[in-house]
């Protein structure tokens, strides 16, 4: 699956990677639409510890429960998704790169 990030860059999400994400984070299974929306229209983007990007978007309803954040971690330079997951609260200690 090819996604487009909020800056218009193409980001790959291979079937192999999606399978790995679903195995590690079963709540993401069937949530491709939320992952795509998070990377294309995030509420904000943070910098990861190794230069990766974290696209973050809050959703009122998710497969986990209400008011959760979807986080999509991706390599902007090489153009691929590393992982995706839902959380109740993202870290606010990371460097903020962009905010809606």
C-alpha positions in Angstrom: 0.0 0.0 0.0 1.3 3.4 -0.9 0.4 6.3 1.5 1.1 10.0 1.1 2.3 11.9 4.2 1.2 15.4 5.1 4.0 16.9 3.0 3.0 15.0 -0.1 5.8 12.4 0.1 5.1 8.8 -0.9 5.4 6.4 2.1 5.3 2.6 1.5 3.5 0.2 3.8 4.3 -3.2 2.5 2.1 -6.3 3.2 4.9 -7.8 5.2 5.3 -4.7 7.4 1.5 -4.4 7.8 1.4 -8.1 8.9 4.2 -7.5 11.4 2.4 -4.4 12.8 -0.9 -6.4 13.2 1.0 -9.2 14.9 2.6 -6.9 17.4 -0.3 -4.5 17.8 -3.5 -6.6 17.1 -5.7 -3.6 17.6 -4.5 -2.2 14.3 -5.9 -5.0 12.2 -8.5 -3.7 9.8 -7.6 -0.1 10.6 -5.7 0.8 7.4 -8.0 3.8 7.0 -7.1 5.3 10.4 -3.4 4.7 9.7 -3.7 6.4 6.3 -5.5 9.4 7.8 -3.0 9.7 10.5 0.0 9.9 8.1 -1.8 12.2 5.6 -3.5 14.6 8.0 -1.9 14.3 11.5 -2.6 16.7 14.3 1.1 17.0 14.8 4.4 15.4 13.9 7.3 14.6 16.3 10.9 13.6 15.8 11.8 10.1 17.0 15.1 9.2 18.8 16.8 8.0 15.6 15.4 10.7 13.2 12.2 8.9 12.3 8.9 10.8 12.2 5.9 10.1 14.4 2.6 11.2 12.8 0.0 11.6 15.6 -3.8 12.0 15.4 -6.5 11.8 18.0 -9.6 9.8 17.2 -12.8 10.0 19.2 -13.5 6.3 18.6 -11.0 3.5 17.9 -11.0 -0.3 18.1 -9.4 0.0 21.5 -11.8 2.5 23.1 -12.7 6.2 22.9 -10.4 9.2 22.7 -7.2 7.4 21.6 -4.3 8.6 19.6 -3.0 6.7 16.5 0.7 7.0 16.0 2.4 6.1 12.8 6.2 5.9 12.9 7.9 6.2 9.6 11.2 6.9 7.9 10.6 10.1 5.9 13.9 9.9 4.0 13.6 6.4 2.8 9.8 6.5 2.6 8.5 3.6 4.6 6.3 2.9 7.6 8.1 1.4 10.6 5.1 0.7 12.9 1.7 2.0 14.0 -0.2 1.7 17.2 -2.9 3.3 19.4 -2.2 4.9 22.8 -4.1 6.9 25.3 -1.4 9.6 25.5 1.6 10.2 23.3 4.9 11.5 24.7 5.2 15.2 24.8 8.9 15.1 25.5 9.8 14.6 21.9 10.8 17.4 19.6 7.7 18.9 17.9 8.3 19.3 14.1 4.9 20.3 12.9 1.5 21.1 14.3 -1.9 21.6 12.6 
